[in-house]
C-alpha cells in the first residue's frame, strides 16, 4: 500500500512538472503588445519596400492567410510568400499603413485597422491575427475598396485621441 501511495505521489509530481514545463514553454514564446506592433510594422516595411522576404519573416511555417470565406486563401509560408511576390517582389508598388492596433496578450490574438494602397487603388480594412510561437499563425482580413482617404473614410466613427 505504501509503495502505491509513493508511486502515486511521484506520478502527481511528474504531471505537475510536465504542466509547468508546458506553461513555461508557452509563456516563453508569448509576445507582448509592443512586440505585436513590431511584427505588424515589419510586415508593413516588407510590403512598402517590396521585400517579400522581410514581409514573410513574421509568419509561421504553417500560417494561414485568408479573406473569408475563401476570396483569398493561402496556406503555409511558401504559398503566402508567393502571394507576396516571392523573390522578385510584386510588379508594382504597394503601401501598408496601420491605424489602430489592439492585442490580447493572454490569448495571443490581435487586430489592426489598415490602409493598403497599390497602383490600381486602395482599401481600408481590418485584420484579426492569432500569434503562435511569436509569429503570425492566422491572418483573417476584411476590407473595403474606396477612393476616400483614411480620415474621410472613418470620420463618422472617428476614435477620440488620448
N, C-alpha and C positions, 0 to 999 in steps of 0.2 A: 504494500500500500504506500509506504513511504517513498519508494523509488518511483511510483506512478505520480505522486504529488510533485516530487523533484523534477521529473521529466516534463510534467505539465507546466511547471513554473518556468523551466528553460524554454519551452515552446512559446509561452506567453512573452517572455523577454525577447526572444528572437523575432517574433511577429511585430512587437513594438519597435524594435530596432529597424526592421525592414520598412515599416511605415514611416519612421522618422527619416530614413535614408531616401525614400521616395519623395517625401515632402521637401527635404533639403535639396534634392536634385531639382525639383520643380521650382523651388524658390530661387535657386541659384541661376536658373535660366529665365526667370520672370524679369520683366523690364519695368521701369518707372515711366511716369508721364513724359519727362524730358527726353528719355530715350526713344519713346514712341514718336515724339515730334521730330527727333533726329532721323529716324527711319524714313518718315514722310518727306523731310527736306532732302535726304539723299536721293530718294526716288525722283523728286521734282528736279534736282540737279541733273540727274541722268537724262531725264526727258528733255530738259531745257537746253542741254548741251549735245543732244543727240548721241548720248553714250549709253547704249543698251546694257553694257557690262556693269556700269555703275547702277543703273536702274534695277537690274535683275538681282544685284547683290543683296537686296533687302528681303528677297523672297526665299522661302524654304524650298527644298528639293521637291516636296510633294504638295506644293501650294496649288490652290485653285483660284483663278481669276475669272469672275463672272459678272455678266449683266443679266439678271433674271428676266424671264425664266431661262431661256437659252439663246438670247440675242447674241451674246458673246460668251464663249466658254473655252477657257484654256486650262488644261490640266497638266501640272508638272512644270518645273522650272524651264526645261528645254523648250516646251511649247510656248510658254509665256515670253521667253527670250526672243523667239522667232517673231511673235506678235509685236514686240517692242522694236523690231527691226534687225535683230541679230547682230552679227559682227559689223555689217555695213551701216547699220543705223537706218533710220527712216529716210525716204527720198526727199522729204520737205521738212521745214522747221515745225516745231511744236513747243508749247509753253504751258506749264502747270503752275498755278498759284493756289496755295492753301489759304482759306479764310478763317474758319473756326475748327478747332481740333479738340476732341474730348477723348479721355482714356480712363477705363476702369482697371486699375492695377490688380485687383483681386481676381477678376475674371479674365484679364489679359485680352480685353476687347476694346475697340475704339472706333471713332468715326471722325470724318472730316468733310467740311464743305469745301468745294474747289471750283476753280475756273480752269478749263482746259481749252486751249486755242491751237489752231493749226491753219495752214494756208487756206483751206476751204471754209472755215467757220470757227465757231466756239460753242462750248456747252458750259452750263453751271450745274453742279451736281453734288451728290453726297455719296460717300462710300462707308460701308461697315467693314471692319477689319478684325480678324482674330489673329493673335500672336501665339506662336509655338516655338519654343527654344530660341527666343529673342528675334525671330524673323516673322515676316508676314506669311501666315498659313492659309488664310481665307480672305478673299477680296471680293466684295459684292457692291457694285456701283449702280447708281440710278442718276440720270441726268436729263436736262432739257436743252435742246439746241435753241439758241437765241442770238439776236443781234444786240441785246441790251448789255451794257457793261454791268459789273457786279453791283455797284451802288444802286443803279436804277432797278436791277432785277430783284433785289431783296429789300428795297426801300419800304414797301408796306409793312413788312415784319422785321425791320432792322433791329438788331440787338443794341441795347444801351452799352456804351463803353464804360469800362470800370478802371 
